[in-house]
Structure formats: C-alpha cells, structure tokens
Amino acid sequence: MPERVRRKDNTQVTFVLPPDASSSAVSVVGDFNDWTPGTHELVARADGARAVTVRLPGEQRVFFRYLAEGGH
C-alpha cells in the first residue's frame, strides 16, 4: 500500500509490502522508472515489512506494480 507525503513541487511516495508478501526480491516498477526492475527495490524494515520511497513530480498520476524476482 503506497503512503505519500506532498511537498511544494513533488510528492514523496513510500511503497510498502507486508512481511508475508513474498520471500524473493521485489521492486516497484512503473511509468516513473520506465518499468525497469531493480531501479526501486524494496528493503526490509524493522517490523518485517519491505518498503522503498520514491520522489515523484507534483500532482502527476502514475501507474505502477510490484514485481517479484522472476517476473511475478
């Protein structure tokens, strides 16, 4: 579930997966990174969830998905 913080000219979005989501490496891919796996890889948090924070332009609508290692 994405969490976001709006700033003056951009939005900081944190993509979060719960601890039980996948045991393999997971990236968030979308039109903001040309759908490139590994560019924004989620890292483990102390609570077991995994997350990555991405800074996006202002009020722009983005399309994304979570992509696990192996394309799942």
QUILINVEN-V687977 format. One record per helix or strand of 2 or more residues. SS is the DSSP state (2 for helix, 1 for strand). FROM is the first residue (numbers start at 1). TO is the last residue. If there is no record, write none. Layout:
ss=[SS SS]
from=[FROM FROM]
to=[TO TO]
//
This chain:
ss=[1 1 1 2 1 1 1]
from=[3 10 26 31 43 50 64]
to=[6 17 30 33 44 57 68]
//
